[in-house]
């Protein structure tokens, strides 16, 4: 859950394209949410015997770049919540892109730092 993502994040930062950076930033955001959820729900989760198996399968889905689980969760849930509460949501922003298209989505996460214009 940590070793490969750490390695892949360093490789992504050192690569010339930004698409892989976005994939791993999305992973770390989702993994942080999962860790916070686990900390809060620990008393309840301790009663669920298959929790660690479910977590292992879920994090594997998030980590594997071929499955793009972290980008899916980010685009479908996190980004929608950010737009709902006024972060990002610019029309020029698109989903976290696939690694096969390095020219798209270079300024994806910059929309989070900008405030909404005209409001």
Secondary structure, 3 states (H helix, E strand, C coil): CCHHHHHHHHHHHHCCCCHHHHHHHHHHHHHHHHHHHHHHCHHHHCCCCCHHHHHHHHHHHHHCCCCCHHHHHHHHHHHHHHHHCCCCCCCCCCCCCCCCCCCCCCCCCHHHHCCCCCC
